[in-house]
Amino acid sequence: MSNQVKSVNGDTRGIVSDVPLPGDINRGGGRPTMKDVASRAGVALKTVSRVVNREPGVTPETTKRVLGAIEDLGFRRNESARLLRTGHTATLGYIADTWTDPDHTAVYRGLEQVAREHGYLLYSGSTDSDGEREEQLALAMCARRVDGLIISPTPGSHDYLVSEIEAGVAAVFVLRPPQLVRADAVLPDERGGARAAVAHLVALGHTKIGFLGEPSGHRSGTLRAGYAEAMAATGLAVDPTWLTLDAAGLAHADVTAVFCADRERTWAALRAIGPRNVAVVGFGDFELADLLSPPVTVVSYDPELIGRTAGELLLRRMAGDQAPPRRVEVPVRLIAR
């Protein structure tokens, strides 16, 4: 049976056919189901299930007929239902501090590579350094039964995850360690980077070396400790005021060089020193650092490698690794310019 389609003046414009198109068997009733496939192929529902799940016991001719019905109907199996029967969802969650920081986007790229290679779907969100938002995102992802979480944490407590980890959700923290919860962390070797920066400046003849960082916080605290160790190892005295510099104070500080804890403070230092002959070493490479005059020496690390390392560690935890929580430090390197 067919219906002619006519224009307003009565001319025949074409024919609408009742012959079903791919997927039409269930038109108006949702997506095609395995029952629809079985009906189209003329086989039992169990036979379709065996073909879809690549189980033995189906002849090549029947398999071909079932696969043809699947293609005709546009059938796609319900992965969520299948995975939930196994107790897993094949999903991971990544929570970034902020997408404006290139470290977090690079961590995501590394993590996404691992997820794709192992057949996982990756959810993501960001917190804008808001601890409450981080908790909401993490618990929302857990409520959706992600198999594991990777978090670039905000400062403060992360004990909201204790019950989730005890319930079996694997968690790995990146770029900063967690507080008040036992979990793996993947970080750059900050202490080693600080030692390398100071050693480089001392080799250039500098003895008055300042440190520009936050008053508190994991990264600044770790870098400050590495800086102090390196200065002590060379026998150089440290003026306490050199440890608490900010950009405003740097303009008049009695230093000939400064080590900066992050990209933002490196940029602030470059603006503050103006025409003064003060050497700057920054923690974290940045675009055009080699094109400035003079070029900026940096301690570089690979955030994409941090993401890959965290992803691989997370998968091992999900596979049953019960070893105590680990802190993995990714190597850094000094790029002298």
C-alpha positions in Angstrom: 0.0 0.0 0.0 1.2 3.5 -0.7 -0.1 7.0 -0.4 0.2 9.7 -3.1 1.3 13.1 -1.9 -0.4 16.0 -3.8 0.3 19.6 -4.0 -2.4 22.2 -3.2 -3.3 22.3 -6.9 -3.8 18.5 -7.0 -0.5 17.5 -8.8 1.1 14.3 -7.6 4.4 15.2 -6.0 5.6 11.7 -4.9 4.8 8.5 -3.1 5.1 7.7 0.5 5.8 4.0 0.8 4.8 1.7 3.7 7.9 -0.4 3.1 9.8 -0.1 6.4 13.1 1.8 6.5 16.0 0.8 8.8 14.8 1.2 12.3 11.1 1.7 11.3 9.9 -1.4 13.0 9.9 0.5 16.3 9.0 3.9 14.9 7.2 5.9 17.5 7.9 3.3 20.2 11.5 4.0 21.1 14.7 2.3 20.2 14.7 -1.2 18.6 15.1 -4.0 21.2 16.6 -7.4 21.1 13.1 -8.8 20.8 12.7 -6.7 17.6 15.9 -8.2 16.3 14.8 -11.7 17.1 11.4 -11.1 15.3 13.1 -9.7 12.2 15.7 -12.5 12.1 13.2 -15.2 12.9 15.2 -16.6 15.8 14.9 -17.0 19.5 15.7 -14.1 21.9 18.5 -16.1 23.4 20.1 -16.6 20.0 20.2 -12.8 19.5 21.8 -12.5 23.0 24.5 -15.0 22.1 25.3 -13.2 18.9 25.4 -9.8 20.6 27.6 -11.0 23.4 29.8 -13.1 21.0 29.0 -16.3 22.7 29.4 -19.8 21.1 26.6 -22.0 19.9 25.2 -20.1 16.9 25.8 -21.3 13.3 27.5 -18.9 10.9 24.3 -18.7 8.8 22.2 -17.7 11.8 24.8 -15.2 13.0 24.8 -13.6 9.6 21.0 -13.3 9.7 21.0 -11.8 13.2 23.7 -9.3 12.3 21.7 -8.3 9.2 18.6 -7.7 11.3 20.7 -5.6 13.8 22.0 -3.4 10.9 18.5 -3.1 9.3 17.0 -2.0 12.6 19.8 0.2 13.8 19.9 -1.8 17.1 22.4 -0.8 19.8 22.6 -2.9 22.9 22.0 -1.2 26.3 25.6 -1.0 27.7 24.4 0.5 31.0 22.2 -2.5 31.8 24.8 -5.0 30.7 27.6 -3.3 32.7 25.4 -2.8 35.8 24.8 -6.6 35.9 28.6 -6.9 36.3 28.7 -4.3 39.1 30.7 -1.8 36.9 29.7 1.0 34.6 33.0 1.5 32.6 33.0 5.2 33.5 35.5 7.4 35.2 35.1 10.9 36.6 37.7 13.7 36.4 37.3 16.9 38.5 39.6 19.8 37.6 40.3 22.8 39.7 39.9 25.1 36.8 40.0 24.7 33.0 41.9 28.0 32.6 45.0 26.4 34.0 46.8 24.5 31.2 48.0 21.9 33.7 44.4 20.6 34.2 43.6 20.4 30.5 46.8 18.5 29.9 46.0 16.1 32.8 42.7 15.5 31.1 44.3 14.6 27.8 46.6 12.1 29.5 43.7 10.6 31.4 41.5 10.5 28.4 44.1 8.5 26.5 44.2 5.8 29.2 40.4 5.7 29.4 40.0 5.3 25.7 42.6 2.6 25.5 40.8 0.6 28.1 37.2 1.1 27.0 36.1 3.6 29.6 33.9 6.7 29.2 35.2 9.8 31.0 33.0 12.4 32.7 34.5 15.7 33.8 33.7 18.9 35.7 35.5 21.8 37.3 35.3 23.5 40.7 36.8 27.0 40.2 38.7 26.3 43.4 35.5 25.9 45.4 35.7 23.1 47.9 31.9 22.8 48.2 31.5 22.5 44.5 34.2 19.8 44.4 32.3 17.8 47.0 29.1 18.2 45.1 30.7 17.0 41.9 32.5 14.1 43.4 29.4 12.8 45.2 27.2 13.3 42.1 29.6 11.2 40.1 29.7 8.6 42.8 25.9 8.6 42.8 26.0 7.8 39.0 28.3 4.9 39.9 31.5 5.8 38.3 34.1 3.2 38.8 36.8 5.6 39.7 37.6 9.3 40.4 40.6 11.5 39.5 40.6 14.8 41.4 42.7 17.9 41.2 41.8 19.0 44.7 41.0 22.3 46.2 42.7 23.2 49.4 41.1 21.8 52.6 39.6 18.5 53.8 38.6 15.7 51.4 37.1 13.5 54.1 33.8 13.5 52.3 35.3 10.7 50.1 36.1 8.4 53.0 32.7 6.5 52.8 32.8 6.3 49.0 36.4 4.9 49.0 35.4 2.4 51.7 32.4 1.4 49.5 34.8 0.5 46.7 35.2 3.7 44.6 38.8 4.1 43.5 40.3 7.6 43.8 43.5 9.2 42.7 44.5 12.8 43.3 46.6 14.8 40.9 48.8 17.9 41.2 48.1 18.2 45.0 47.8 15.5 47.6 44.5 15.0 49.5 43.8 16.0 53.1 42.2 13.8 55.7 41.6 10.9 53.4 44.0 8.1 52.4 44.3 7.9 48.7 46.9 7.8 45.9 48.4 11.0 44.6 50.4 11.8 41.4 52.5 15.0 41.6 55.5 16.7 40.0 58.7 16.4 41.9 58.4 19.8 43.5 61.1 19.5 46.1 63.6 18.2 43.5 62.6 21.0 41.1 63.3 23.6 43.8 66.7 22.1 44.4 67.5 22.2 40.7 66.4 25.8 40.4 68.6 27.0 43.2 71.6 25.0 42.1 71.3 26.6 38.6 71.2 30.1 40.1 74.1 29.4 42.4 76.1 28.1 39.5 75.5 31.4 37.8 77.0 33.2 40.8 73.9 34.3 42.6 74.0 34.2 46.4 70.9 36.4 47.2 68.1 34.3 45.9 64.5 35.0 46.9 61.4 32.8 46.8 58.0 34.0 45.5 55.1 31.8 46.5 51.9 31.6 48.5 52.1 32.0 52.3 50.7 28.5 52.6 49.5 25.6 50.4 51.1 22.4 49.3 53.0 23.5 46.3 54.5 26.6 47.8 55.3 24.8 51.0 57.1 22.0 49.3 59.0 24.3 46.9 60.0 26.5 49.8 61.3 23.5 51.7 63.4 22.4 48.7 64.7 25.9 48.2 65.8 26.1 51.9 67.5 22.7 51.6 69.4 23.7 48.5 70.5 27.0 50.0 71.7 25.2 53.1 73.6 22.6 51.0 75.6 25.4 49.3 76.3 27.1 52.6 74.4 30.2 51.7 72.6 32.2 54.4 68.9 32.9 53.8 67.4 36.2 54.9 63.9 35.4 56.3 62.4 38.2 54.2 63.5 36.3 51.1 61.1 33.5 51.9 58.0 35.7 52.1 58.4 37.8 49.0 55.4 39.0 47.0 55.4 40.8 43.7 55.1 44.2 45.3 58.0 43.6 47.6 60.2 42.1 44.9 60.6 45.4 43.2 62.8 46.7 46.2 64.1 43.4 47.6 67.8 42.9 48.1 68.0 39.9 45.9 69.7 39.2 42.5 67.5 36.2 41.6 64.1 34.8 42.4 62.5 31.4 42.2 58.8 31.5 41.5 56.3 28.8 42.6 54.0 28.9 39.6 53.3 30.5 36.3 51.2 33.4 37.7 54.0 34.4 40.1 56.6 34.1 37.3 54.6 36.6 35.3 54.1 38.8 38.3 57.9 38.8 39.0 58.7 39.7 35.4 56.4 42.7 35.7 57.7 43.7 39.1 61.4 43.7 38.4 61.1 45.9 35.3 64.5 47.0 34.1 66.3 45.6 37.2 68.8 42.9 36.5 67.2 40.1 38.5 67.3 36.5 37.3 64.0 34.7 37.3 63.4 30.9 37.4 59.8 29.7 37.3 58.2 26.4 38.3 56.2 25.4 35.2 56.9 26.2 31.6 54.7 28.5 29.7 54.2 29.6 26.1 56.7 32.2 24.7 59.0 31.9 27.7 61.8 31.3 25.3 61.0 34.4 23.3 61.0 36.9 26.1 64.1 39.1 26.5 65.8 37.7 28.3 64.3 34.2 27.9 62.9 32.7 31.2 64.5 29.6 32.7 61.9 27.2 34.0 61.6 23.9 35.9 59.3 22.0 33.6 57.1 19.0 34.3 54.7 17.0 32.1 51.0 17.3 33.3 49.9 15.0 30.5 52.2 12.3 31.9 50.7 13.0 35.3 47.2 12.3 33.8 48.4 9.0 32.2 50.1 7.9 35.3 47.1 8.7 37.5 44.8 6.8 35.0 47.0 3.7 35.0 47.2 3.8 38.8 43.4 4.1 39.1 42.9 1.1 36.8 45.2 -1.0 38.9 43.2 0.0 42.0 40.0 -0.9 40.2 41.5 -4.3 39.3 42.0 -5.1 43.0 45.4 -3.6 44.0 45.2 -3.3 47.8 48.6 -1.8 48.4 48.8 1.2 50.8 48.2 4.6 49.2 51.1 5.7 47.1 52.5 9.2 46.3 54.0 9.0 42.8 56.3 11.9 41.8 56.7 12.6 38.1 60.2 13.8 37.1 60.9 17.4 36.4 63.7 19.0 34.4 65.4 22.4 34.4 65.2 24.2 31.0 68.0 26.8 31.1 67.5 29.7 28.8 
